[in-house]
Amino acid sequence: KTVHGSHVAFVNEGLVDLDLRLSSGNSEPTATNSDIQGDIYEHKFQCITVCHAGAAFTLRSIHKQRPINQILCHMESSHLKSFARDKAVRRWCRHEQIPIREMNQTGVTRCLSDRDDFTTNFNKFSRQTRHATPTKMQLDGLGARLVKIEGDGSELHGRCHSPMKPSDMQEIASEFRCDRVQRQHGGETKAMEYFRSFLSSRGANYSTGISSPNSSWTTGSRLSPYLTWGHISLRYVIVITKQKQEELRATKKKAPSTPSPWLRSLASFQSRMHWRSHFIQKLESQPSLEKQDQCLAFSHLRRQPDDFNEKYFEAWCQGRTGFPFVDACMRSLIHTGWLNFRMRAMLVSFATYNLWLDWKKIAGHLARLFLDYEPGIHYPQLQMQAGTTGINAMRVYNVTKQGKDQDPSGVFIKKYVPELATVPDEYIHEPHKMPASLQKKCGVVIGDGKGGNEKKSIGIFQTQQSTTILSTKECICYPSPIVDEKITAKSAKDKLSAVRKQDSTKREAEQVYLKHGSRRTNGDRDGAKPKALNSASKRVKVDSAQQSLMKSWSQSQNGGASNEKQEQAKLPAGQTSDCASDVKLLHSTENPVSASRISKSPLITSLFSKQNNANKHAEQNEWNCKACTFLNDKPLGLVCTMCGSVRA
């Protein structure tokens, strides 16, 4: 349901590029490999073996012919079907006693026990020594050692001697086996071309240009599909960008008065690389996010019997909603397979809030559109934009305002919604407000053609065609808005707010934050803790006899003795706010908190110091998790390092 012919074509181009370089001994991507797209299906694989069959089945077939000593593969964090495939391969490897080594490609940690450790692990990954590029002599030696499975009458099942055409893949629905003519082309050679041009010129205005669909085509790195399909290494991108940053800092020291946008732009780009893996880690830690809401309190929303509107869904998929900027963004994806992040988020926001569509219903359509479809980003982002994570602020885009901000003259709209090419700039974002006389003059009919009546009934322009321009004898037709933007946005926000305000939702949101939330305090784009927990849900309510950990930390920062006395006066008779009371709070299973957040608090550090002096030997003891029996070596740990269960 998520595969499109353009994905297959892009992967094929990468395979051909790799095979050409291996067979020719070219270790560095060169321009000679950049023009392979026209005849890739005529290419005969020389060095690599490609099979169109199940992974475990194919490995078993190879093993029968040529015993496998070891399997090397990349570590993937993908959808549930690929997860099932990986488990099947591992079971077979265990049965055959074949070691399998997974190479980390994204900085994501398998079986991450504490989300606080993600950034540390990611930084270690990005600082690893980069492998040297093989020399021509080494590549020639590799070619000589390649084992070719042929000539013995036992051809591998499903082997492809040439790239397999998407049109021949029965697993893909027939309507999705086509390609996108205007998409990017695959291969490391192409990836390096994009990367070099980004670091040499295009990336200077990255931080200011990525929000607009007009400028982001050139200011953006455009590396996302190459990172997704393994045509360029994430660590290579991070390391080379860092080298560029160091060069720019050295230049700035020599000429500090010369302004340059480069350092700011590359810092923003590097943060996006971290952000990318941050979201992939979510799916790695909880594969069920593909199928269920991150915060289950929202599971009933958009899933009632009459919630899903098929006509709304079709209009959204086709780019015929009557909102020109939304339609232009959707049609841009249909033609090219790429769109900048802000506009993708806007499409999801419009679908899930204004049209009240379930994020699971729109997931497949967008996955097929995105050439850079990355499950680890796709599903967590869909939920975040739909407001079902419990830890993120609601992101309800005003699509008309976005159009006016990002495409004020309608350049992008007129490119992808040619029905409106003759509409004056004054009406380009709201063509339904055009008077009937002006519509006739422009040669376009909006909705029923009456025009200029903002309060007229909203209806869908019926069509069975996807993006084909519909026309009458004299005028081209374009639909009026299918919903009232303000009314539908308010209705959706009210429904989500009602769920967010429930105490049970707040308690569940706290657990979601501990498992998935960003730990960065400088405003990570996840934005989870400060906006969703502190302001909207006011954190989880704890027992009135206990102090809030954040309040205690705030008091220690202020150092106010008077505040301490005031809090003491509020406690029930016979109870004190000494260190024993606070330690009791830390070990309470009703208010589980992250161990790293505790360790950073000056107050808690002091409390632990006093407790150490009182019972030093006891705190050195290890403890067993009641859930998984793992022996934890952190005596003050609140959750199990292995399974994440709260300490009993």
Secondary structure, DSSP 4 states (H G I P E B T S, - for coil): ----HHHHHHHHHHHHHHHHHHHHT--S--GGGTT-GGGGGG---SS--EE-S-HHHHHHHHHHHS----EEEE-----HHHHHHHHHHHHHHHHHT--EEEEPSSS--TT-S-GGGHHHHHHHHHHSPPPPPPPHHHHHHHHHHPPP--SSS-PPTTEESSPPPGGG-TTS-GGG----TTS---SHHHHHHHHHHHHHTGGGGHHHHSSSTTTHHHHS---HHHHHTTSS-HHHHHHHHHHHHHHHHHHHHH-TTS--SHHHHHHHHHHHHHHHHHHHHHHHH-GGGGTS-SSGGGTTTT-STTT--HHHHHHHHHT-SS-HHHHHHHHHHHHHS---HHHHHHHHHIIIIIS---HHHHHHHHHHH-TT--HHHHHHHHHHHHT-SSSS------HHHHHHHH-TT-HHHHHH-GGGTTS-GGGTT-GGGSBHHHHHHHTEEETTS-BS-TTSPP-----S-SSPPEE-SS-EEEPPPSS-HHHHHHHHHHHHHHHHTSHHHHHHHHHHHHHH----TTT-TT-HIIIIIIIIS-SPPPPTTS--HHHHHHHHHHT-HHHHHHHHHHSPTT---SHHHHHHHHT-TTS---HHHHHT-HHHHHHHHHHHHHHHHHHT--EE-TTT--EE--TT-SB-TTT-PBP-
